[in-house]
Amino acid sequence: MKRLILVVAMFLAVFVGAGNIDAYAAEPVVVVIDPGHGGSNLGTNYLPIPEKAYTMVVALHMKEQLEKYDGVKVYMTHTEDVDMSLTERAKFAESVGADFLFSLHFNMSLPHNLYGSEVWIPSLGMLYSQGYSVANEFLIQFEEMGLFNRGIKTRIGQYGTDYYGIINQCAIRNIPAVIVEHCHVDNTNDIANIQSENKLKEFGVRDAEAVARYFGLVSKDKTVDYSSYAPLAVPVPAQRVCNDTSAPLYLDAKLVDYDKAGRYLTVTLTSQDDESPLQYYAYSIDNGATWSPYQPWLGNGNVMTVTVNMGFGKKSGIIFKVSNKYDLTTVSNGIKLR
Ligand SMILES: [Zn+2]
C-alpha cells in the first residue's frame, strides 16, 4: 500500500511544509512474485520442459535481482514445485500485504503461429491504471530484448469480471495483479529466449527492472536510482475496459506490382479496426489451405504495402489475412495476377 502512503506523505509535505520523506521510506513496497503453474499443473508443455519449470527459474532470478534494491520486500507464492490454486495465491498476496502481484508465464498458440510478449491486466478502476502502467514497463524491457510487442490486454469472463483467475482473485482483494506472458515457447521467432539459463536469467533481471522503475526504487549500492523515473501515467477509466471481441472490419488487398514469373508480389493492404490495433499479416497462395508465417503489421495505421516472395509453382488463389491485438483475423479479397 506504499503508493497510498506516498500520496499521503506528499500531501503532508505540501501542507506541513517540512515533509519528512523518510517517514514512508521505512515502509517497503511489498511485491509478490507468482511463478505460474506448479505441481501437477504443468502449464504449457509443448516442449520437453514444461512451462512451470521456466516460470520458477525466471521468478528466482527476478527475486534475486529485485532484492538488490532498497525499500522493497519480495515474496514468492511458492518456491517448490507444488500445486497451488489461484485463490490460494491471491490469499497469500493478501496475507503479506502485497502492493502488487506479478504472475509469470510463457505462452504458446495453436497452430503455433503467434510470437512475442504480452501482459494481461485488471479491467477496472485504479487496478487497471496500475496494471497498464507496470505492463508498459515490462513490454519496454522485452522489446529491448528484440521480442515483438503484442500489447497490454484485458479479458472479461462470463460473469462480467476479469476472466483470468489470478487477476480476478487479486482484484476481489483490491490487489493489482498482472500476468506476464514473456514469449511463445512454440515459435521459432521466440524460442532462443528460453533455451539457455542466461536467457531465462535475463527475463528475471528485466522483470525486476520493470518493477524497480515502476516503484521508483534505488539500489542498495546506490548505483541505480529510479526515484525520479516517471512510469506512464494512466487515467483511471470511468468504466470497465473490455477486450475487443470483433475481427478487423475488412481487409482490402490491391495489387501494386509483380515480377514476370509471378514470384514477387507487391500489394497494398488496407484494413480497419476501431477497437484494437492491427498486429500481424500473412498470405496464402492456395486460397487459405496453408499460410505464410505471420509478419508484424508495420503499417501506417490501417494501410501497409508489402512485398512477398511467394516462390515458384502453381498458385491456386492469392489471399491475405490480418489479425488484431486479440488475434481475431479477417481475410482479404483474392489477387489476380492477370
Ligand atoms: Zn502459464
Residues whose N, C-alpha, C, O or C-beta is under 5 A from the ligand:
A	BS01	ZN	G36 G43 H105 F106
